[in-house]
Amino acid sequence: MSALTTLARDPRVYQAAAAGQIADAAACIGPIPYIARCLDSVEYPAEHRWIFPVVKTVSALGLAAAPRYPGLARLTAAGLTFYFVLAVGSHLRVRDIGVNCAAATSMLAFYSTLTVAGPPDVESASTAPPQTRPA
């Protein structure tokens, strides 16, 4: 297994991604001016922007569940992959090829990697040999 695959399967990566989603959800409440400008640039209607904090909070819960419910975490990563496909498509549609598109593209790559690798199953994690520390 490659180092990237090993890293992408680490439940702590999913938990870190969950923390990022919670921070993003908080930033979307309102939203903060940077996010509002980004949504304006892709012509996303202001009356529907309430959905972003909801989606990001729910996705954070799914990602955080990786140690106990790896299937849910993988499904959440797949949902976020689709979300970022739409985000990249929105930027391309309006020819917003810059920092915002690059950020959405990098998140698309990140979540598609998590989807493909997936966290380890609970059974395989519990049957792994115990790690010993050198004396």
C-alpha positions as CSV (number, residue, x, y, z in Angstrom):
1,M,0.0,0.0,0.0
2,S,1.4,3.4,-1.0
3,A,2.1,6.1,1.6
4,L,-0.7,8.2,0.1
5,T,-3.2,5.4,0.4
6,T,-2.1,4.7,4.0
7,L,-2.5,8.4,4.8
8,A,-5.9,8.6,3.0
9,R,-7.2,5.6,5.0
10,D,-6.2,7.1,8.4
11,P,-9.3,8.0,10.4
12,R,-7.5,11.0,11.8
13,V,-7.5,12.5,8.3
14,Y,-11.2,12.2,8.2
15,Q,-11.5,13.8,11.6
16,A,-9.3,16.7,10.5
17,A,-11.4,17.1,7.4
18,A,-14.5,17.1,9.7
19,A,-13.0,20.0,11.6
20,G,-12.4,21.9,8.4
21,Q,-16.0,21.3,7.4
22,I,-17.2,22.7,10.7
23,A,-15.0,25.8,10.3
24,D,-16.3,26.2,6.8
25,A,-19.9,25.8,8.0
26,A,-19.4,28.5,10.5
27,A,-17.9,30.8,7.8
28,C,-20.9,30.1,5.6
29,I,-23.3,31.4,8.3
30,G,-24.0,34.9,7.2
31,P,-21.7,34.2,5.1
32,I,-18.4,36.0,5.7
33,P,-17.6,38.5,2.9
34,Y,-15.0,36.3,1.1
35,I,-17.5,33.4,0.7
36,A,-20.3,35.8,-0.3
37,R,-18.1,37.2,-3.1
38,C,-17.2,33.7,-4.2
39,L,-20.9,32.7,-4.3
40,D,-21.7,35.9,-6.1
41,S,-19.0,35.2,-8.7
42,V,-20.6,31.8,-9.6
43,E,-24.1,33.5,-9.5
44,Y,-25.4,31.3,-6.7
45,P,-28.8,32.8,-5.5
46,A,-28.6,34.5,-2.1
47,E,-32.0,33.0,-1.1
48,H,-30.6,29.5,-1.3
49,R,-27.3,30.0,0.5
50,W,-28.7,28.8,3.8
51,I,-28.1,25.2,2.6
52,F,-24.3,25.6,2.8
53,P,-23.9,25.6,6.6
54,V,-26.4,22.7,6.8
55,V,-24.6,20.6,4.2
56,K,-21.2,21.3,5.7
57,T,-22.3,20.5,9.2
58,V,-23.9,17.2,8.2
59,S,-20.8,16.3,6.2
60,A,-18.6,17.0,9.2
61,L,-20.6,14.6,11.2
62,G,-20.2,11.9,8.5
63,L,-16.5,12.4,8.2
64,A,-16.0,12.4,12.0
65,A,-17.7,9.0,12.2
66,A,-14.8,7.3,10.3
67,P,-13.4,5.4,13.3
68,R,-16.7,3.9,14.2
69,Y,-18.7,4.0,10.9
70,P,-16.2,3.8,8.0
71,G,-18.9,3.2,5.5
72,L,-20.7,6.4,6.4
73,A,-17.4,8.3,6.3
74,R,-16.7,7.0,2.8
75,L,-20.2,7.8,1.6
76,T,-19.8,11.3,3.0
77,A,-16.5,11.7,1.1
78,A,-18.2,10.5,-2.0
79,G,-21.0,13.1,-1.5
80,L,-18.3,15.8,-1.0
81,T,-16.6,14.7,-4.2
82,F,-19.9,15.3,-6.0
83,Y,-20.3,18.6,-4.2
84,F,-16.9,19.8,-5.4
85,V,-17.5,18.5,-9.0
86,L,-20.5,20.9,-9.0
87,A,-18.3,23.7,-7.4
88,V,-15.6,23.3,-10.0
89,G,-18.2,23.2,-12.8
90,S,-19.8,26.4,-11.4
91,H,-16.5,28.2,-11.6
92,L,-15.8,26.9,-15.1
93,R,-19.2,27.9,-16.2
94,V,-18.7,31.5,-15.4
95,R,-15.0,31.4,-16.4
96,D,-13.8,32.1,-12.8
97,I,-10.5,30.4,-13.4
98,G,-8.5,31.6,-10.4
99,V,-7.9,31.0,-6.8
100,N,-11.4,29.9,-6.0
101,C,-11.5,27.4,-8.9
102,A,-8.1,26.1,-7.8
103,A,-9.3,25.7,-4.2
104,A,-12.4,23.8,-5.3
105,T,-10.3,21.6,-7.6
106,S,-7.9,20.8,-4.8
107,M,-10.8,19.9,-2.5
108,L,-12.2,17.7,-5.3
109,A,-8.9,15.9,-5.5
110,F,-8.7,15.5,-1.7
111,Y,-12.2,14.1,-1.3
112,S,-12.0,11.8,-4.3
113,T,-8.8,10.4,-2.9
114,L,-10.6,9.8,0.4
115,T,-13.5,8.2,-1.4
116,V,-11.3,5.8,-3.4
117,A,-9.1,4.8,-0.4
118,G,-11.8,4.8,2.3
119,P,-11.1,4.4,6.0
120,P,-10.3,0.9,7.3
121,D,-13.2,-1.3,8.3
122,V,-13.9,-1.5,12.0
123,E,-13.2,-5.2,11.9
124,S,-9.8,-4.9,10.2
125,A,-8.9,-2.1,12.6
126,S,-9.8,-4.2,15.7
127,T,-8.0,-7.3,14.4
128,A,-4.8,-5.5,13.7
129,P,-1.8,-6.6,15.8
130,P,-1.2,-4.4,18.8
131,Q,1.6,-1.9,18.3
132,T,4.5,-2.3,20.7
133,R,6.7,0.5,22.0
134,P,10.4,0.0,22.2
135,A,11.7,-0.3,25.8
